[in-house]
Amino acid sequence: MTAAATERDALAGTVARVAADVPGVAFLRPGLVDLFRPAARTGPPRDAGRAPAGVRVSRASGAGPWEVDVQIVVRRDQRALSVARAVRDAVTAALSGAAPGAQVTVTVTNAV
């Protein structure tokens, strides 16, 4: 794995942890692989080299800012816009040291 891929995976893991901990977030939007994964599976929830579900981290160029896309499902009793803003602010703050200037986009995909 290249240094850029390792850095990307580390950022994605940080983003997933921070976003999931924001009040009002039910969970990160699961990916297709996560939907078909057996419920009885043991071990870590993600495979090596695969970004956490609901998080996409990319960079247009090697020196450009990181682009972070977070897809969340909010709790029905919460205001979706407020939760999305809180996630964006929390992720931006968490990445300020490792990825200054990261462009964070948060999408609410559902409410439960």
Summary of the structure (lengths in Angstrom):
residues: 112
radius of gyration: 14.2
end to end distance: 37.0
largest distance: 42.5
contacts: 311
relative contact order: 0.23
helix: 35%
strand: 24%
